[in-house]
Amino acid sequence: MWVLLSSRLRTWLLLAIAVPAFRAALRRASASAARRDPASPTARRLSSLDSGLSRFDRRDRRRR
């Protein structure tokens, strides 16, 4: 079924659904890792990835 969708629709679905879902999962993993050990390399890396993805979030742009 994925093949039958147009490329613009697939791109829109990826940007509108998959990226925010990935960011939410990344934020949850980052918070969990930071609760266990905030100084660990994994917690720092997950936090930096989350902040990198937040650059592309429209809601965060409006707040700045």
TIZA-317409 format. One record per residue: chain; x, y negated, z negated of N, C-alpha, C, O, CB in turn; residue in one letter. Coordinates in steps of 0.02 Angstrom, whole numbers. Atoms other than C-alpha are relative to their C-alpha. Glycine has a CB too. Layout:
N
R, unit, n.x, n.y, n.z, ca.x, ca.y, ca.z, c.x, c.y, c.z, o.x, o.y, o.z, cb.x, cb.y, cb.z, code
R, A, X, Y, Z, X, Y, Z, X, Y, Z, X, Y, Z, X, Y, Z, A .
...
***
This chain:
64
R, unit, n.x, n.y, n.z, ca.x, ca.y, ca.z, c.x, c.y, c.z, o.x, o.y, o.z, cb.x, cb.y, cb.z, code
R, A, 41, 59, 0, 0, 0, 0, 43, -63, 0, 26, -113, 31, -47, 0, -60, M .
R, A, -45, 58, 3, 145, -118, -38, 24, -21, 69, 34, -80, 82, 61, 17, -45, W .
R, A, -24, 14, -68, 201, -105, 143, -53, -38, 40, -36, -76, 85, 20, 65, 36, V .
R, A, 54, 31, -38, 31, -163, 206, -9, -75, -16, -41, -110, 22, -64, 37, -13, L .
R, A, 7, 70, 17, 43, -331, 118, 49, -43, 40, 103, -20, 58, 12, -11, -76, L .
R, A, -43, 44, -38, 115, -478, 211, 61, -21, -43, 59, -16, -104, -39, -63, 25, S .
R, A, -61, 17, 37, 288, -539, 164, -11, -60, -45, 18, -64, -99, 58, -14, 48, S .
R, A, 15, 58, 43, 221, -705, 97, -38, 21, -62, -25, -4, -116, -39, -52, 39, R .
R, A, 39, -24, 57, 97, -615, -14, 45, 39, -48, 39, 32, -109, -59, 43, 23, L .
R, A, -47, -37, 43, 233, -498, -78, 45, -47, -38, 58, -36, -97, 42, 49, 42, R .
R, A, -43, 49, 33, 345, -647, -116, -39, -36, -54, -13, -46, -109, 28, -51, 51, T .
R, A, 41, 34, 50, 204, -736, -206, -13, 45, -60, -9, 23, -117, -65, -23, 31, W .
R, A, 12, -47, 55, 163, -581, -308, 63, 8, -43, 59, 11, -104, -23, 67, 27, L .
R, A, -63, -8, 37, 345, -561, -355, 12, -61, -45, 30, -53, -103, 58, 10, 47, L .
R, A, -14, 61, 38, 362, -742, -411, -54, -15, -52, -39, -41, -106, 7, -58, 47, L .
R, A, 55, 18, 45, 192, -758, -493, -12, 51, -55, -37, 34, -108, -62, -8, 40, A .
R, A, 17, -52, 49, 181, -592, -585, 62, 34, -28, 70, 39, -89, -45, 51, 32, I .
R, A, -57, -40, 23, 344, -495, -592, 51, -40, -39, 76, -17, -91, 33, 33, 58, A .
R, A, -51, 40, 34, 463, -635, -642, -23, -21, -70, 15, -14, -117, 18, -61, 42, V .
R, A, 22, 17, 68, 357, -700, -788, -5, 61, -46, 10, 57, -106, -67, -35, 3, P .
R, A, 3, -61, 41, 328, -521, -848, 70, 21, -22, 81, 41, -79, -35, 57, 38, A .
R, A, -69, -17, 17, 515, -488, -841, 27, -49, -52, 63, -28, -98, 44, -2, 63, F .
R, A, -24, 50, 48, 549, -651, -934, -29, 13, -70, 6, 5, -120, -18, -70, 24, R .
R, A, 31, -14, 65, 425, -605, -1072, 33, 60, -33, 45, 59, -93, -75, 13, 9, A .
R, A, -34, -58, 28, 507, -435, -1094, 71, -17, -22, 95, 6, -73, 2, 57, 52, A .
R, A, -67, 22, 17, 678, -516, -1094, 0, -42, -64, 44, -34, -107, 31, -40, 57, L .
R, A, 5, 41, 61, 624, -643, -1226, -13, 43, -61, 15, 31, -114, -56, -51, 8, R .
R, A, 15, -45, 56, 554, -504, -1336, 63, 40, -19, 77, 49, -78, -57, 48, 18, R .
R, A, -61, -37, 14, 715, -402, -1320, 53, -45, -32, 90, -24, -76, 28, 32, 64, A .
R, A, -48, 48, 28, 819, -557, -1357, -15, -15, -73, 30, -17, -115, -1, -64, 41, S .
R, A, 19, 14, 70, 721, -596, -1515, 14, 60, -44, 36, 52, -101, -74, -19, -3, A .
R, A, -12, -60, 39, 734, -417, -1573, 75, 10, -14, 95, 26, -69, -28, 62, 36, S .
R, A, -72, -7, 8, 922, -411, -1544, 28, -54, -47, 74, -40, -86, 35, -3, 67, A .
R, A, -24, 54, 43, 946, -579, -1630, -20, 12, -73, 17, -8, -118, -28, -67, 23, A .
R, A, 19, -16, 69, 851, -518, -1784, 47, 50, -30, 63, 46, -90, -72, 27, -3, R .
R, A, -46, -52, 26, 967, -369, -1800, 69, -29, -14, 96, -20, -69, 6, 57, 49, R .
R, A, -66, 30, 8, 1131, -461, -1773, 8, -58, 48, 21, -47, 108, 57, 54, 11, D .
R, A, -1, 57, -45, 1131, -638, -1704, 68, -11, 35, 70, -42, 88, -18, -62, -39, P .
R, A, -66, 12, -28, 1318, -637, -1670, 22, 54, 50, 76, 50, 79, 51, -4, -55, A .
R, A, -20, -54, -45, 1319, -479, -1565, 1, -24, 72, -37, -68, 92, -48, 60, -6, S .
R, A, -3, 20, -71, 1368, -494, -1382, -65, 14, 38, -83, -24, 83, 57, 37, 34, P .
R, A, 63, -15, -33, 1204, -412, -1329, -51, -54, -14, -86, -76, 32, -26, 69, -23, T .
R, A, 49, 52, 17, 1099, -540, -1422, 17, -65, 36, -28, -100, 61, -1, -12, -76, A .
R, A, -19, 62, -34, 1199, -684, -1349, -13, 4, 75, -36, -44, 105, 74, -14, -12, R .
R, A, 11, -8, -72, 1190, -615, -1172, -74, -2, 17, -94, -34, 65, 30, 66, 24, R .
R, A, 72, 2, -13, 1002, -584, -1182, -28, -71, -9, -71, -92, 29, -37, 49, -48, L .
R, A, 23, 69, 10, 977, -759, -1250, 20, -45, 58, -19, -87, 80, 29, -28, -66, S .
R, A, -22, 41, -56, 1079, -836, -1111, -39, 16, 64, -53, -28, 104, 75, 8, 12, S .
R, A, 40, -19, -58, 983, -737, -979, -70, -30, -5, -97, -54, 45, -5, 76, 6, L .
R, A, 66, 29, 9, 819, -796, -1053, 1, -75, 12, -44, -102, 44, -26, 15, -71, D .
R, A, -3, 73, -12, 874, -977, -1054, 13, -15, 74, -9, -66, 99, 54, -32, -44, S .
R, A, -11, 9, -71, 934, -957, -875, -64, 7, 40, -75, -30, 88, 50, 50, 26, G .
R, A, 64, -8, -34, 763, -895, -821, -49, -55, -18, -94, -70, 21, -30, 68, -17, L .
R, A, 47, 53, 19, 675, -1033, -916, 8, -62, 43, -37, -104, 45, 11, -18, -74, S .
R, A, -9, 56, -47, 748, -1157, -792, -52, -1, 55, -70, -54, 81, 69, 1, 30, R .
R, A, 46, -7, -56, 626, -1092, -663, -73, 0, -21, -117, 6, 22, 15, 62, 37, F .
R, A, 68, -1, 24, 472, -1098, -772, -30, -70, 4, -2, -117, -23, -3, 26, -72, D .
R, A, 32, 65, -10, 354, -1240, -725, -24, -30, -66, -21, -91, -76, -59, 6, 48, R .
R, A, 25, 26, 64, 281, -1254, -900, 56, -33, -40, 45, -84, -72, -32, 56, -41, R .
R, A, -56, 30, 36, 453, -1288, -973, 21, -65, 33, 44, -111, -2, 59, 48, -2, D .
R, A, -19, 62, -34, 487, -1422, -841, -45, -58, -21, -21, -114, -27, -4, 9, 76, R .
R, A, 47, 53, 20, 332, -1519, -892, 16, -26, -70, 4, -84, -85, -72, 25, 2, R .
R, A, -14, 19, 69, 389, -1522, -1074, 61, -44, -5, 67, -82, -53, 9, 61, -43, R .
R, A, -62, 38, 5, 557, -1600, -1036, -8, -72, 16, 40, -110, 14, 52, 29, 45, R .
***
